[in-house]
């Protein structure tokens, strides 16, 4: 029989849903016009990406002021010859090959290997030319980069290879974007089709999410003028937006269908879905925003930009779910109430006894057990052995997390590029001819006193530093106010010894060498900036973790009126995140299955990836926690039976949370198919964490721990009890009851 309940107040979200449903044409046209306008503004006035992690860098500012021709980006043209590079034939060929580079737009100078003997290897078979631009990487278009790459390929042949390397080359060959968004969308559509069994019900969440992502990406391009963001911010924002956008629409469409099947008219069903599921979505999105905006604690300019970008995209997807989706539901009408054409697997449905079967007392007990959904029967299994279940699941998670203790962080260099790319060939050629540290040059910029000063002592001190392979001769600016030199480490960019060298130069060598001389020296350049960024992350990460965890715990304490639930949720989330870290280390650093995920070689974890994984995963994991615990709390308020409430709550949420988690996993795994190794790491870490959270944590650890805690799950100190609201909000409205809930759940619990 249909569910019955007392009339409920519509509330602001319900009124919003009813209005958008009633004026669906106006709502839809507003979204279409708004999307077109936002995309137009994006293409015409969008801010360029800013990939500099240096923040306020006095060394770079010094170069910009006194070496403006050398302050832009540079590329390295690596040359490898089967014969002697010093021969007349090789000299003529290389000199001729450099002409197109000198004539390229934006190039201020090209340093030939024949004008700098240090640019020819000792064996005479490898050399390089430096191509200097007047602008940074953001000012070099991809078409200009590809033209230079074509020039390098054209010049190769007849025993001589030319390979171009540099940041803009790497970005051109392994871009952050690509077809992954489309693959993720198709994968999410397949999961939705299986979950709903209806093309119409599948299409509504996809369309809603795409509208939200489109407006969100346009918005962050415009916000980039205020909050500069790196190149990977749109792909991270799209990844999060697609996952949560589809999930949030899934909850609302599910609740709308349930309301239709209970006998409500489409407009009333839309208001009910928004009043219940819409409120759940609003709360869940708040937890994601808390996690992302936690990046502001790091006080790093580009991370601020990424935080704002991701939060803006999530906000637009939520706005689409709360306004556009009710309008689309109005166009669908009662068609969503029809029975699905793809049947739900039998293990997810209730089973009933066969007609005419004798029903003794024991048989009736067996029938009652058999009629329960699989999730509730599983909860009963866990609750019979809670200590064993908790210990076993925790042990598996901790084993997966253990490798994270050996995590190494570094920004990826050209050694992480796919084999066969120009960037990797350039790196391999230079490493063979000049050592692995040539890929990690450290620029020493010095401000000279008014009367001038000798930089010989500074150069000697840098040259004598352990770990330095060679130092170029100091170059004094035309105005005599600054000098610069380049120090090449003995180790590569991803080697921890290079990071230690940068810190040693900055903290000890340069201050001692310039004491009493009036010279102010700085270590600058992209590699030094990466080390400085890693230092900032290491120093401020504990504050980030503390703020995000405490704010999220405060939110859960208010929502569920329980300190225990808040602490337990935080611990569970940290466990799933730690397991994701461990799996990521095993794949990227130790190479387990790296070819399966498309990593060209074992490499450190990208410096910013663990930070992003934490803030994203803490918010996403808290989403599932809210949906699960809200239904458990609802049953507990009605019955006071902790064990039964956990079982019924798990049964009520299992189907929709499983579908939501499956969507997240396939969306995130689709980004592993991209070319950029950092984005691959983010996609892999997110997919692993969501899979662990939806299985080991939600299906085993949570019910086991809640069974062990009993009534202590809902402990709230008396002072807090007097301050917090006396009733729990109806956050569980977005969960579709399984068949028969109306008959088995007391009216007071609905």
N, C-alpha and C positions, 0 to 999 in steps of 0.2 A: 504494500500500500504506500502511497506517497507520504513523504515526510510532512509533518505538521508542526507548526510552531506558532507561538504568540507573535502578533504583529510587532515588528521591530522598527525603531526610529530609523529613518533613512540616513541621516547624518550628512555631513558636507560632501564626502566622497560619493555617497549614494545619489545625492542631488546632482553632482557633477556628471556621473554616469548616465543618469536619466536625461539630463539636458543634452549631452553629446549624442545619446541614442535618438532622442526626439528630433534634433537638428543635425542629422547625420550628414546631409549634403553640405551644409555650411562648414561643419567640422572637417570633412574630408577635403573640400576645396581649400580651406585655410591651411591645412597641412601641405597640400601640393604646392600652393603658391609660396608658402613659407620655405619649403625645401628648395624650390627653384631659385628663390631670392638668395638664400643662404649659400647655395652652390655658386651662384653668380658672383656674390661678394668674395667668396673663397678664391675663385680663379683670378679675380681682378685685384684684390687687396690682401690676400693671405700673406702672412709673415713667413719668410724663409726659415728653414730649420737652422738651429744653432747647436753644433755638436761639440762645442768647447766646454770641457768640464773644469776649466781652470778658474772660473769665477773672476775675482779681482786678482790679476797677476801683474805685479809691478815689473817683472822682467819682460813680459810681452808688451806692456805699455811703453817700456823703454825702447824696444825694437821698433814699435810703431812710430815713435816720435823721431828717432834718429837713423833708422835703417828702413825707411818706408818701402824701398824697393825689395827688401828681403823679408818684410813683415808678413807677406802673404803666404799662401800654401806653396809647396814645392813637390815635384815628382822626380823620381830617380829612373833614369833610362839605363838599365843594366845591359852590358854588352859582353858577349862571350864569343871568342873566336878560336877556331881550330888551329890557326897559325898565330904568329907573333903580331900583337896589336901595334907594335912600334914599326912594323914594316911600311914601306911606302904605299903599297896597295891597300893595306888595312887603313892607313891614315886617310887616304883619299876617300875611301868608301864611308868611313865614319863621319868625316867632315861633311860629305855630301848628305848623309842621312840626317844630320842635325839641322839642315836648312829649314825644312818644314816646321820644326819645333820653334826655331827663332822667329819665324813669320806668323806663328799662331797668335790669335787675339788673346790679350790678357797676359802674355808672357813678357816679363821684363828683362830676363837674361837667361842664357844657356851657357853653363860652364863646361867646356870641352875637357875630356880627360887629358888632352895634350897641353892644356894651359895650367894644369895642376897635377904634378907627378904623383901625388898621393892618391889619385883617382885611377891608378893602374896597379893591378895586383903584382906581387913579386914574381910570379911565374910568367907574367906578360900575356896571359890569355884572357883575362877578365878586366873590364874597366867599366866606368860609369860616367854619365853626364848628368848634371843637375839642372832641372828646368824650373825656374823661379817665376811665380806669378805675383802680381801686385795686389791681388785680393785673396781673401781666405777661401776655404773650401765651399762656403755657402755662395760665393760669388762666381763660381766656376760651373757652368751649365753642363748637364750630362751630354749634350750634343758636342760640346767642345772636347770633353774628356774622351768620348768615343772616337772623335776625329783623330786625336793624338794616338789613341790605341791602334787605330787603323794605320797610321803612319809608321808605328813601330813594327807592326806585322808586315807591312809592305817592304820595309828595309831589310828584313831578315832573309836568309838564304845563302847558298854557296859557302857553307862552313861558318857562317856568322849569324848569331841570334840577337835580336833586340827585344827586350821585355820591359814594360813600363810598370812602375809600382808607386803607390801612394794612396792616401785616404780616399780621394775621389775615384781612383781606379777601383779600389775595393768596393766602394758603394755602387759603382756602375755594374760590376760583375756579380755582386751578391747583395742586391737591394733588400731593404727591410720588408717591402711589400711583396707583390706577386699574386699568383692565383690562389693563395691559401684562403683568402676570405670567401671566394666562391666555393671552394671545396668544403669549407666549414659549413657554409649555408646549405649546401646539398646534403651533407651528412646529417645536419640538424633536422632537415625536412624529412629524411628517411626515418629517423627516430620518432619524430612527431607523427608520421603516418602510421607507424606501428603502434604507438601509444593511443592515438585517437581512432584509427581505422577509417578516417575520413579525409579526403583531399581538402575539403573546405575548412575543417577544423585544423588541419595541418598548415594551411596557407595563411591563416590569420596571424598567428604568432610570428611567422617569418616576415610578412609584410610590415607588421608593426615594428619589429626589431630593425628592419632595413631603413624605415623612415627615421627612427630614432638615431641610428648610427650615422646616416647621411647628414642630418642636421647637426649632430654632435661633432663630427669631423670638420664640418664647415665652421662651426663655432670656435673650435680650438685653433683653427688656422688664423682666425681673426684675433683671438685672445693672445696669440703668439707675439703680437706687438707689445703686450704688457708683460706676459709671462713667457719668455723665449723657451722653446722646447726642442729637444734633439730630434733627429730623423726617425728614431724608433717610436716616438710617442704616438703617432697616428695608428701604427700597427698594434701597439699595446692597448690603446683605447678601443680600437675596433674589436680586438680579441675579447676584451671584457664586455663591451657593449653587446656583441653578438650573443655571448653566453648568457648574460643576465637578462638581456632583452627578450630572447626567446623563452627563457625560464619564467620570467614574470608574466608574460602573456599566456604561457601555458597554465599557470595557476588560475588566472582570471577566466580563460575560456573553459577550463575544467569546472569551475564553480558555476559559470553561466549555464553550461549543459545540465548540471545537476539540478539547478533551479527550474529550468524548462521541464525536465522530466518529473519534477514534483508538482507540476500543474500551473506554474506561474506564467503570466504573459511575458513576451520578449522584453518589453520595457521594464517591467517589474524585475525580471530576472537580471537585466543589466544593472539595475540599481542595487539588487542584492549582491551581485558579484563584486561590484565596486565597494559596497559597504563592508564586505567581509574580506574577499581576496585582495581588493585594492588596498585595504588597510594593512594587510600582511605584506604586500609588495612595498608599500611606503616604508614600513619598518625595516624590511630586509635591505632595501636600497640604502637606508641610513647607515646600516652597519658596513656596507661596502664603501660608502663615502667616508666614514670614519677611518677605515683602513687606508684608503688612498690619500686623504688629506693629512694622514699621519706623516707623510713624507715632508711636510712643511717643517717638522721638528728638526730635520737635518740642516735647514737653512742653507741649501745649495740651490743656486739659481735654476739650473736645468731640471733638477728634480722637482722643484716647485712647479715648473711648467708642465712636467708629466703628471703631477698630482692634480693640477687644475684641469688638464686635458682629459684624464680618465674620469674625474668626477663630473665634468661637463657632459661627457658622452653618456655616463650612467644616468645623469639627470634628464637628458633628452629621451633616452629609452624609457625611463619611468613616465615621463610626460606623455609619450606616445601610448604607453599601456593604459594610462588613466584617462586619456581623451580620445585619441584616434581609435583605439580598440573598441570602446563602447559604440562608436559610430559604425565601425565595420560589423559589429555584432548585430546592429540594427538592419544592415543589408542582408545578413544571413537569416535573420528571423528564426522561425521554428525549425528550420532544416537541421540545425545542430542537435536537435532532440532525437533525431532518428537513430535507430540502432546502427552500430558500427558494422561495416562490411568485413573488417578484419577482426576476427575473434580474439579476445584476450586469452593468453595461454591458460590452460586449466589450473596450473598450480597457483595462479593469482586469483582464481575465482573460488567462491564457496562451493562446497560439495554438499549435496543433500542426500538423505536416505532414499532407497528405492521404494516405490509405492507398494504397500501390502506387506512389507517386511515386518516380522514380529519385533516388538520393542520392549524387551525386558529392561529392568533398571540398569544392568551393566551395558546392555546394548544402547539404551538411551544416552548413557554417558559417552559411549564410543561415537554415537552419531553426533552428539553435541561437539565432540572434539573434531570429528571429521568435517563438520560444517564450518569450522573456523577457517579464515583465510590463512595462507601459508605463513605470512609474517607473524600472525598471532601464535600459530603453532610453534614457530621458531623461537619466539620470545619465551614461550613456556619451557622449551628445551634449555635455553640459556639460564632461565630463572631457577631451574632445578639444580644446576651446578654453577652458581655465579662465580665462586672463587676460581674454579678451573677455567671458565670462559674468560674472566677478566685477566687472569695470569697468562693464558695462552695468547690472547689477542695482543696484550701489552708486550709480550715477549717478541712476537712477530714484528710489531711496529718498531720496537727498540733495535732489533737486529737490522731492519731496513735503515734505521736512522744512524747506526753506528759509524758508517763511512763518513758522515758529515763532520766528524771530529778532525778528519784530515783534509778538510776543504782548503783549496788554494785559490786565491782570487787574482785575476789579472784581466786587463783589457785585451781582447783578441788581436793578434797581429797578422801579418800576411802568411805566417806559417800555418794558420788555421784556415786559409782559403782552400777551396777545392782544387785538387790536382788538375793541371792543364790550364788554369787561369793565368793571365799575364801577371797578376799580383803575386801568385805563388812562385812562378818561374823567376820573377825578378828577385824575390826573397832568397830562393835557393841559389841563384847565381851569385848574389852579393855575399851570402853566408859562406859560400865556397871560396870566394876570392878574398874576402876581407874579414871573415869571422862573423858569428851570429849576432854580436853586439852592434854591427853596423845598421841593423834594423831599428835600433833604439838610441838614436843620437840625442845627446843632452846639450842644449844651448846654454852657454854661460854669458849672460848680459851684464855689463858693468857700467855704472854711472861714474864718470871721472870727475875729479874736483876741478874747480875753476882754472887753476894754473896748469892742469894736465898732470898726469902721473903715469909711471911705467906699469904695464900689465905683465911684465916678465915674471915677477914673483908669483902673481896669481896663476899664470899659466903653468909655472913649475910646480906649484902646490897641487893643482888639479892633476897634472901629469903623474905626479908621484903617489897619488891616491890608489890604494889597492883596488883592483877591479877595473881600472881605466886602461884601455888598450892603446889609445892614441888621442892626441889633442891637436887640433888645427892651429895654425898661427893666428894670434889675435888680430882682428881688423878694427881700426879706429874709424869712427864716423867722420863725415866731411866737416862737421862743425867742431870736432875734437872733444865732444862732451860725453861720448859713450864708446864702448868697445864690445866686441863679441867674439866668441870662439866656440868651437864644437868639440865636445868630449864624447868619444865612442867607448862604450863599455866592452868588456870581454865576454859578457853574457847577453843573451837575447832579452827581448822585451818581456816575455812571459816568465823568465827566470826570477825567483824571489831575490837572488843576489843583486839583480839590477835595481829592484826597489830599495834594498838596503843601501846600495851605492848612492842613490838619489838622496835618501835621508841623511847619509853621512856627509855628502857634499853640502847640503843645505844647512845642517845643524852644526857642523864642526869645521870642515875644511875651509869653506869660503869666509866665515867670520874670522878665523885665525889668520888667513892669508891677507885679509884686507884691514886688519886691526892697525890703527894709527896711520893709514895711508890716505884716508879720505875717500877711498873707493867703496862703493856699495855694489856688491855683486849678487846676482840671482841665478838660480837654475830655472830655465823655462823651456818651452817647447811642448809638443803634444805628449811625449812620454813622461816628462816631469809633471805635467798636469794630471795625467792618469794616476801617478803615485800620490800626488796631493789629494786627489779625489778619494782614493782608497783610504788615506789617513783620516779624512773627514768622516767617511762612512764608519770606520772602526771606532772613532771617538764618540760619535753621536748615535750609533745604532742602539745602544742600551736605552737611551732616552726615547727613541722611536718605539721600541718594543714596550716600554713601560707605559707610555701615553696611550698607545692603541689598545693594549690589554686592559688598562684601568678604565678607560672610557667605555669600552665594550662591556666590561663587567658591570659598570654602573648602569648601562642601558638594560642589561638582562635582569639586574636586581630590581629595577623599577618595573619592568614588564611582568616578571614572574613572582615578585615578592619573595625572593629566596636568595640568600647569599651563597648557599651551597651550590645551587644550580649555576650561578654565575662563575664560581671558581671552577666547578667541574667542566663547564663549557670551555673556559680559557685553557685548561690543562689538555682537554681533548684536542682542541685546535692546534696547540703547540706540538702535540704528538704527531698529528697528520702532517704538519709542516716540516717537522724534523725528518720524518720518513721520506718526504719528497726531496729534501736536501740530500739525504743519504743515497737515494737512487740516482739522483742527478750526478753526484760525485762518482758513483760507480760507472756510469755511462760515459761521462765526459773526461774525467781524469784517468780512470783505470781502463777505459775502453771496452767495458762489457756491453756488447750489442751496439757499439757505436755505428757500425755500418748499417744496421737495421734502421737507425734513426738519421742516417745521412751525415754523421760527423766525420770529416776527412781524417782526423787523427786525434789521439788523446790530447787534451788541453785543459788548462785551468778553467774554473767557472768564471764567467764574466763578472767583473766587480759589482755592477749594479743589479745583477739578476737576483741574488738572495734577498736583497731589500725589497724588490718588487714582488717576489714570490710571497714574502711575509705579509705585506700590506694587502695584496690581492686575496690571498688565501684566507687570511683571518676574517675578512669581510664575507667571502663566499661560504666558508665553513659555518659562520655564524648565521647565515641565511637558513641552512638546513637545520641548525640547532633551534632557531626560532620556530620553524614550521613543525618540527617534531615535538619540542617541549610544550608548545602552546596547546597541542591536542592532549598530551599527557596531563598537563595542568587542568584542562577542562574536565577530563574524566575524574581526576583526583578531587576537584572541588565538588563534583556531584556525588561521589561515592566514598571518599576518604580511604579507599583501598589502593595502596601504592602499587602492589604487584599487578593487580588487574588494570590499573590505569596505564602502567608502562606497556603492558601487552596490547591493550586496546589502542593506545596512542600510536604504537609502532604499526599496528594493522591499518589504522586509518590513514597513515601518511606514506606507507611503504611504496605504493604504486606510483604516486605522483612524484615523490622524491627520487625514486629510481629512474623515472623518465627524465626528470630534470638533471640528475647527475650524468645520465648517459649522454644527454645533449651537450653538457659541459665538456665531457671527456672527448667526444668526437670533434667538437669545435676546437679544443685546445690541441689535440693531436694533429689536426689539419695544418697547424702552424709549424709542426716539425718538418713538413714537406717543403718549406721555404728554403732559400739559399743562405740566409744570414744565420751564423752559428749562435749568436746571442738570442735571437728570437726563437730558434730551435730549443734552446735551453729553457726559456720561459714556457713555451708550449708543453714541453715534456714534464717540467716540474709541476705545472698546474694540473695536467691530466693525471699524473700519478697521485697527487694529493687529493683531488676530488674522488678518484676511484677508491683510495684507501679510506677517505672520510665516509663515503657512502656504503662501504662494506664492513671493514673491520671495526670502524669506530661506531657508526650508527646502528649496525645490526648485531654487534657482539658487545663491545666495550660499554656503550651507554646503557643498554638494558641490564647488563651484569652489575655495573657499579650502582645503578639506581636501585636494584634489588638489594644489594648489600647495605646501602645507606638507609633504606626504608623511609620512615617519616622524617629522618634528618635531611632528606632531599629538600624539604620545604622549610628549613629553619630560617627564621628572620628575627634578628634581635628586636626586643621590644621598642627601643627608641626609633629604629627605622620603621617598625610597623605603624607607629603613630604618625610618621611623616608621609609615607608612601600612600598612594591611592588604595582604597579598601578592596577594590575589585580588579580582577585581571582583565585587560582589554581582550576583545574577541579577535585574537590574532590568527586563530586556526581556521578562519572561514574560508581560506583558499584551498583547503584540502577536500577532495571529493570523497564522501562516504562510500564505502564499498556496499554492495547489495546487502540489505538487511540491517543496516545500522539504525534505521528508523525504529525497527522493532526491538532492538537489543539495547540501545542506549536510552537511559531514562530521560524523560522530558526535561528534567532540571539540568541535564548536562548539555542540552542543545541550545 
